[in-house]
């Protein structure tokens, strides 16, 4: 099951995504027929996955074949194993937990019009599988995750400003995080690493999902 299949897209999500797409076209000046790569970053629970998935659905409705790459699929360890590793070494928390090099190769494959095979995390089994990435015929690529603005080859950079403190209830409803005191420490560490990405973004989305152009 992919990240998109795990999410329930509501009409309000699609309405927001349509407005976001209008902003991308108008204020960032990106044409969706130019095969852009869109990066969406933010803290845990900020709305990265739902924003990426809703935007992809809206793009497909306009005739743009769109593929979404989820950073969760590119961790070096599956979720529970990664949690155990963090418990033994909090210094391991950060972009080094993610195979960003592999993610970058899949962005490059999209640029070259080549299909690829990528990872897919199975939260239930705490394991990774593989899935085909139909990149050759795609016209838009969306990459979402906490650290994806570290990737160099992005045409549009979007940052969700909601912090882990803003999204406690949202993450509780999602019921995907391990329930342990160390999680608060991890989220605090991640906040320090992720917040500066706002300075790299073209567009900022606040905790109420209001979009503005970064000045």
ABEGO torsion letter per residue (X at the ends): XBAAAABBBBAAAAAAAAAAAAAAAAAAGBBAAAGBBBBBBEBBGAGAAAAAAAAAAAAAAAGBBBBBBBAAAABABBAAAAAAAAAABAAABEAAABBAAAAAAAAAAAAAGBBBBBBBBBAAAGBBBBBBBBAAABABBBBBEAAAAABABBABBBBBABBAAAAAAAAAAAGABBBBAAAAAAAAAAAAAAAAAAAABABBBBAAGBBBBBX
